[in-house]
Amino acid sequence: MLWIYYPILFIFGLGIGSFLNVVIWRYKPGRSIFDIKPLKGRSHCPYCKKKLKWFELIPLISFFAQGGRCRSCKHKLSVQYPIVEFLSGAIFVGVPYFLINFYNLESTLADKTLLFILFALWVLVFLTWLLISVIDWRHYLIPNGLNVMLVTLGLFIVVIKNQIAISITPFHGSFLRHYTLIFSPTQDIWINHIIGALVGALFFVLIILVSRGRAMGWGDVKFALASGFVIAWPEVALSLILAFVLGGLFGAVLLITNKKTMKDKLPFAPFLTVSMVITVFFGYYLIQNYLGLFGM
């Protein structure tokens, strides 16, 4: 019967996505992401500055009904608006749906209240990843406040995972399930999350040192540390591998099409975010199929 809530969650997620767009567009580098002053005032067209009416602010619908243009000045609007709104709605549906099945909510002995809190925390993690990715894409920086938020959410996630560890299905303390036995030296939840943070951060620190700061920035180090703590070891290892594969392929396409040169910067947070999402949802099956190639 939980399926009846998904349309409501999607619509609510669209509204949150609309708010995230406001945060993204009004964020100025150097300011705190949690500074509410820039968020005050009615929404307006970023080009002609005309204040928007309520029917111009309906998530997804208004953008496509207006042909992706401002009703007043007819300037083409950024596709960021519907993309962020849709992804936010998808997060509010996809994350709970996946976790309900992952933890087998109907038959688990774990405290249902704690599980629902855990689901909400993961939704916030995914929304934070989305916010970081778009800001990094636009400004080539990652606000420190969002990294602190990730670590805070990670702390709550670890505490709850410890509380329900005895009650959940075996090997479901990790999104890689029983494969964590192969790649992790311990099954201690706290240690694996701390290792995830250290591996994520040290990996990027090494790249910075080797490239003398030309390949990566310290913002990437902080983001990898915070996200590594959230998803833990060994998930962070798979995420890093996928991120460099995706980033390399995307960069190669840009070079071939002459849209970028070797000297141009490329934000890395979006690729790491996509890779972490893939790891959470499909990491287990990726490893299963990969090892299956070798008859394992």
Protein Blocks (a to p, Z undefined) as FASTA:
>chain_A
ZZmmmmmmmmmmmmmmmmmmmmmmmpcghiafklmklmgccdddfklopacdfklmgghk
lmmmnoopafklopacdfklmmmmmmmmmmmmmmmmmmmmmnommlpcbdfklmmmmmmm
mmmmmmmmmmmmmmmmmnopacfklmmmmmmmmmmmmmmmmmmmmmmcehilbfklmmlm
mmpcbfcfklmmmmmmmmmmmmmmmmmmmnnommpcfklmmmmmmmmmmnopaklmmmmm
mmmmmmmmmmmmmmmnopacfkbccdfklmmmmmmmmmmmmmmmmmmmmmmmnoZZ
